[in-house]
Amino acid sequence: MIDLHLHSRASDGSLSPTELVQLCTERGVQLFALTDHDCLDGLAEARSAADAAGIRFVAGVEISVSWENKTLHIIGLDIDTSNAVLSAGLAHLQTVRGGRAQAIGQRLESRNIPGAFAGARQLTGNDNVTRTHFAQWLCTNGHASTPQKAFQRLLARGKPGYVATTWANLEQSIAWIHAAGGWAVLAHPLRYGMTRNWLMKALTAFKQAGGDGIEVICGGGNRDECAAAAHFAKRFELLASVGSDFHNPSTPWNQPGINTSLPDNLTPVWECF
């Protein structure tokens, strides 16, 4: 049981890093990576808890990337958390996130939904305010029945609370990860809503920028998606990764732990750690 894509309360997950390690232990996970959005804040706690629990841990991060007016997510695995290049890049993205969160709050307020920014910030307990926190606050305060509905009605592209954001580019994000001695993995490749032609273009750009791997098995993914991702891994000579993209215990389709039955012709990224 391996899981190299997990989130904690340091970004938009619902569990603390220690609680996340406890859940991983209960589910029989033997190797995991904490990969919070654009931040390293939970990694020290996760490492300490993993050491106490006797399971293997690698430091990770999920970096937001802008490419061709689309947002991609690049996971950095087995990174040096003290690296200055990576830390500076993530600090810039946190500034971008802060500006976006305030802008979302202003847009919602203009639609007679006051207090959203302050409420979302209170939910996270730190400055890493994400759209997930806005969705949770909107539900709690009666503006949507579920977080998914909050996204669909208010936070998705083209909706009143959507704010276009320019993140890092592919070359920058991969360079930051490599500077920290890590491996750059394209997360959930079949979840971006791209046509096959666009996905091929994205994978070509990712490989040319120095990308190392691709998630072949993803939380909630079906057999066809796994087969397609395995094909792309082989075609572009990418390492294979696995990850649940866990955020919340209430979502049964992406709980921690992946049974790693990868095709024999693929090289697992964890063999490089």
N, C-alpha and C positions, 0 to 999 in steps of 0.2 A: 504494500500500500504506500503510494507516493503521491504527494500533492504539492505542486510548485506554483500555485496561484491562489492565495488566500488573503483576505482582508480583515483588518481589525478596526477597533474604534479610533485608531490613529488617523484613519481616513473615513471611509463610509461603511465600515462594518459595524456590527452591533455588539461584539464581544471585545473585551480587553485582550491584549496579547496573551496574558496568562490564562484567561478563560478559553481562548482559542486553542492553546496547547493542551489544556485539559480535555477539550472535545476531540482533538486529534488523537490523543492517547486512548480515549474511550473507543474510538473507531478503528484502532489498530494501525494508525499511520506510522510508518517507520522513518520517513524522510519528508520534510516539508520546508516550504519557503514562505515567509510573510512578504507580501508584495503590495503594500499600500500605495495609494495613488500619489505620486509625486512627492513622497516624503519618506524619511527613514526613522521617524520618531518612535515607532513601536519595536524596533529591531533589538535593542539592548534587553528589554524586558522579555521578548520572545526567546532570545538565546538563553537567558538565565533560566526561564521556565522549562525550556527544552532540555537543558543540561540536568535539571533536577528530575525531570520525568524520564530521562534516559532515551530520548529519541533524537534523531539526527536533524540538524537545522542548518539551512543556508540562508544568508541575508539576501533579500530581494527588494525590488521596487517596480511599480508599474508606471511608466512615463507616458504622459499624454503627448500626442504628436499630430501636427497638422500636415496633411499631404493632399494636394489637389482638391482643396476645399472640403476635405473629409477628415475625420478624426480617427486615428489609429492608436492602439495601445501597444507599447513595446515594453516587455518585461526584462529587467536586468536581474540575472541570477548569479549567486556566489560572488557578490560585490564586496569591495573593501569600503566599509561605511565611513572611514576616516578620509577618503580621497577628496581633495579640495576641488578638483574639476567637477566631479559629480555633485558635490554639495552646493557649489555655486550655481550649477544649472538648475538643480531642484529649488534652490532659494528663489531664483527668477520665476519659476513656474508657480511657486506659492504666492508670489506677488501678483501674478496674472490671475490666479484663482481668487485671491482676495478681491481684486477689482471686479471680476465677473460676479462674485456673490453679491457685492453691493449693487451692481447694475441690475441683477435679477430682482433684488428686493425693491429697487426703485420702479422697475417695470410693473411688478405686481401691485405696488402701492398705487400706481397710476390707474390700475384696474380695480380700485377700491378693496384691495387686500393689504391693509397696513400691518406692520410688525413682522413680516415674513423673514427679513434678514436677521433681526435680533432673535427671533424664535429658532431659526435654523442654526444660528451660531451657538445658542444655548444647548441645543441637542448634541453638537459635536464635542463641546467642552474644550475646543482649541480653535485655531484659526483656519483649519483645513475644512472649510464649508463647501459641501458638494451639492449637486442637484438632488441627490438622494435625501439629504437633510431637509431641503426645501419640500420635497415630496412628502416626507414624514410629517412635517409641520402642517402642511396643507391638509392632510388627512385628519390629524388630531384636531384641527380647528374648523372642520366641517366644510372645507372647500373642495374636497374630493373624497370618494368612498374608499379608494385604495391608492397606494403609491403609483401603481401603473396608470390609473386614471388621472392622477395628478400630472404625470408626464404627458399623457396623451392630450389632455385639455389645456395645460398651462405651461409646460416646461420643454416640450419637444421643439424641434426646428419648425419655425413658422407660427408658433404659439405665443401668447402674450408675454410669457416670462422667459422666452428663449433669448440668449445673448450669444452672438457669434464671437468665437474666441480663437486667437492665434497662439498655438502652443509651440513647442520645439519642433524643428524639422527632423526628418529621418536621420540625416547625417549627424546633426547635433546630438540627438538622443543616443545613437549607437556609439558615438565618440565618447560621450560621458560614461557609458557603461564599460567600454573597453578601457578607458583611463583608470577605472576602478577595478580592473582585472576581471570583469564579469563577462557573461554571455548574454547576447541580445536575442530575445525570442519574441516573435510576433504572436500576440495573444489572440485567442478565439477567431481564427481567420475567416470562418464562415458566418460571423455574426455582424458584419459591417453593412449588410444590405447591398453589397455590390454585385453586379453581374460577373459572370466568369471572366469576361474580357478585362473588366476593371480590376478584378482580383489578380489576374495575371500581371497586369501593369504594376500593381502595388507590390507583388512579390518580387518582380524584376527590380524595382526601385529599392526594395528592402535588401535584396542580395547585393546589388551594386554598392549600396551604402555600407556594406560590411556586416549585415545581419547574419546571425549564427544559427538560429533555430526557429521552429514553428510549433505551436500547440497542436498536437495530433488528436489527443483525447481531451475533450472539454466537458465541464459539468453540464449536464442536460443534453449533450450532443447525441444524435442518433447514429446508427451504424453507417448510413450513407455519408454523413458529415465527416466521420472519422476516416472513412475510406478515401474521401476526396482530399482531406488534409494530409493523409499518408502519401497520396499520389504527389501532392505538391512538395512534400518534404523530399521525396526521392528525386523529383524532376529538378528542383533547385538546389539539391545537395545540401539540405538543411538538417541540423540535428532535430530530434523529436523530443517534445516536452509534453507533460500532462498536468492538468490543473482543473480544480473544481470551480474556480472563481467564486468561492464561498464568501458570503456577506452576512447571512442571517440564519439562525437555526430553524426558522419557520418556513424555509424554502427547501423542500425535500429533494428537489432534483439536482441540487449542487452542494451537497454536504461534503465535508472534508474526506479525502481519501479516494484515490483512483486505482482500480485494478489495472496494472500496467501490462496489458497484453498487446504490446506493440508488434507490428510486423517484423519478421526477422531481418529484413533488408534495411532497416532503419537503425541509426545510432542514437541511443538515448543521451540527452544532454547531461544527465547526472553522472555519466561515466567520465565527464570532463572536470567535475568538481575536484 
